[in-house]
Amino acid sequence: MKLFTKLFTLVLTSVATSFSCTNEEGSQSEMKLPERIESTSIKSLFDSTKVKGAVLIYRQGKNIVYSNDFDWAETGFLPASTFKIANSIQALENGIVEDDSTMFYWDGQPRYLKSWEEDLTFHQAFQRSCVPCYQQIARETGVERMRQTLEKIGYPGMVFDSSTIDNFWLEGDSRISQFQQIEFLKRLVNKDLPVSQKTVDIMSKIMLIDQNEDYDFYGKTGWAQPNDSTNIGWFVGYAVTPKDTLYMATNIQPTPAFNMNDFGKIRMLVTIKALEGLYK
């Protein structure tokens, strides 16, 4: 069995809202990579899926980065709910949440997804990508603390003020590239962020998607719709295997031929298929 086949099956059989939500909501960072490899298998994958964009995969042990389109991977896009990684870190560091069991209480008002219409732990809020929960976190953090903490942890490209503090990752001028996403994840995983061990441990708990004898797989999806005609899909994450740690950032947009009913799943599926291609 290929290394990531189990994960591919898991995504196919999972409910899309387990990892994403609809209507969610730089320049290349200094990844010092001695070798870039343009992957023909990833290119073929995009040709067959009716989406455009790029998958970027970094193999830490080999210090090699793979992609079908390095120019796309260096382009900044709204982070959408991939920003929940940085927002979670700052919430833990600033004491907005205590740990992954901190509760977010539903006020009884209708929400976009039924899975948000209940009291949620911080862990559940991350896993269900609860936009109202993370908007609450951002408001409680405030502009100055948010700006200071993002600067401290080196999460680039976010543009906000008091009028946009609870939506700047969903719309507006904030931008982050796939290279920057991977660089941030590398520093988190390698414990190079100026944050507590408690924060690192909680982040690994809430980001975990799948775990077995072959790999531990972590990540976060995102979906931004900055205007009526554009959909931006993200998956960022990493996989720890017995031999290596692989970091990945996928950014896609649908072509006119794509069935939008599948957009919730395609972000992770493209990523996993790209990983499978490297392990053939």
N, C-alpha and C positions, 0 to 999 in steps of 0.2 A: 504494500500500500504506500502511495506517495505521502510525503511528510504531512502535507496540509489537506489531504483528502477528507479527513474527519471534520475539519473546520469548514470546508466547502459544503459538506452535507448539512452541518449545523445551521449555516446561514440560509440555505435553501428551505429548511423546514421551520425556521424561526419566524415569529411574528415580527414584521418590520419595525413596529414601534418599540420593540425591545432595545433597539440600538439607535433609533432616529425619530425625528418628527418632521412632518411637512410644515412649510412656512416658517422654519427657523431662520431663525436666523441663528512694497518693499523691494527691496532688492535682495539678491542672494546674500545670505549670511556667510560667515567665514567658516565654511566646512572645508577643512584642508584635506582634500581628497586627491591622492596622486593619480588616480585613474578613473576615467568615466567610460562606461561601456554602453553604447546604444544598442538596446535589446530588440532584435527582430521578432522574438516571440511576443513581447509586449505590444509591438506595433501590429502584429497579426491579430492579437486579442482585441485591440481597439477597432480594427477593420471589421471584426465580426460582431461587435456589441452595439453598433450604431450610436456610440457616444464619442465625443471628442475630448481631448485633455491629455493628462499624463499620469503615469504611475512612477514614483521615485522610490527606489529601494536602496538602502545603504547596508552593506555587510561589514559590520564593525571589525570582525576578525581578519578580514582580507583587505579592509580599507578601500573598498571599491563601491562605486555608486552606479546603479543601472537605471535607465529610463528609456522611454520611447520618444521623448521630446524634452530636451533639457531647457530650451527656451521657455516653454510653457511652465516648467517647474521653477523657473526663476522669476515668474510673473506673480505679482501680488493680487490676492483676492480677499473679499470679506471672509473672515474665519468661520462665521456662523457658529454652530454649537461646538466646534472643536475648541472654541475659546473657553468652554466649560472646564478644560484642563487647567488653564491659567487662573480662571476665576475660582476654581476649587482651591488651588494652592494659596491664592491670596486670602481667601475666606478663612482657611485654616491658620495661616500665619497671623492674620489680624484679629483672630478670635471671634469672627462672625459666626463660625460654627465650631463646636468643640471637637467632634469626631464624626465618624461615618454614621452614628446612630442619632445625631441631632435631628430633631423633628421639624418639618415644615407643615403647618396646619392649613388645610383647605378651608376657605371662607364660605364654601357652599355655592359660589357663583360658577356659572358654566365656563368651562375651559375648552380650548381647541381640541384636546384629546381626552377621551374618557379615562385613560390611564393616569391622568393628572388630577382627576376629581376625587381625591382622597388624601388623607394625611400621609406624608411620605418622609422616610428617613433621608438623610443626606445621600447615603448610598443609593437608595431608590431614585432619588431626584436626578442623580447623575446618570444612572442606567436607563431611566425613562426619558432622559433629555428634557426635563421639566423646565420650560422657558420661564413661567411665572416664578418658580422657586429661585432661579438664578438671577432674575430681574430684582427680586427682593434682596438677594445677597449684594448685588451691585449698588442698589440704593442705600443699603445700610453701610456699605463701605464708604461711599461718597467719592467725589472727584479727586480730592487731594490724596487720600490714602490709596485709591486705585492707581493713580498715576505714579506715586512714589514706589508702590510695590511692584508694578509692572516694570518700572525702570530697574529696580533692585534685582529682580529675577531675570531680566533681559528678554522680556517678551515684547517684540518690536511692532511698530506700525499702527498702534491703536490711537484713534482720534476721537476725542469726546470732551464734553463739557457738562454743565449741570442739566442741560436740556436733553442730553442724549446718554446719560450715564447708564440707563437701563436698556439700551438697544443698539449701542455703537458697534457691536459685533455682528448685528443682523442687517444693518443698513448704514449708509453714510460713507465716509472716506477711509475707514480702517482697512488696512491691507496687510496680508502676510503671504509669503511664498511657501512652496513645498520644501525648499531647502531650509528656510527658517523654521518651519514646523519640526523638521527632523533634528536640526541643531538644538532646538529647545528640549525635545524629548531625550536626546543624547545626554544633555546636561542633567536632566531629571534622573534618568536611570543610572548614570554614572556618579550620582551624588555630588555634582559640581554646582548645583544651585545653592544659594545662601539661604537655605530653609532647614527646618528641624528634621531630625530622623523620623519623628512622629508624622510629620506631613508627608514625607516620602513613603512611609509604610501605608498610610491611609490611601494615598493616591494609587498605589499598586493594588490595593483591595478593590477600590471602586472602578478602576479601569479594566479589571480582569474580565475577559470575555469567554475564554475557554482554556482548560488546563488538562493535560494528560501526560503520559510518559514521554511523548515526543516533543512537546513544546508547552510553554505558557504564552498565551496570546492576549495582548492588551490593546485598547484603543478607544477611539471616539469618532462618531460620525458627525457630519454637519450638513445643513441644507439651507442655502440662502436664496431668496427671491428678491433681488434689489429693484427689479422693475417687472412689469407684466409679462415680458417676453424672455426673461433670462432665469435659468435655474442653475445654481452652482452647487455641486455635490462634493463632499469631502469624506475621506477616511484618513485618519492619522493614527499610528500605533506602532507597536513593536512586538517581536516574537523572540522569546528566549528559548533556544534549543540547546542540547548537550554540547554542541560544537561551536555555536556562534550566537550573537544577538543581531537580529535584523530589524532595521527601522524602515518605516514606510509612510509615504504621504501620497494620497491619490486625490486629484482634483479633476472633475469631469463636468461636462455640460452635454445635454441631450441634443442629438441632431433631429431634424423634423421627422425622420423615420422612426424615432425611438418611441416605445410605448411607455408613457409616463407612469402608468400603474406599477412599473418595475423599478422606478428611480430610487425608491427607498432601499432596495436590496442591491442595486447594481454597484454602488460605491464600494461595499465590502467584497462583493463577488469578483469585481475586476481586480481588486488588490490580491485576493487569495489566488485567483487564477494566475496572476503575474508571479506570485511566489512559487506556485506549482511549476511554472515554466523554468524557473531557476534551478529546480531540484529534479528535473527529469534525468 
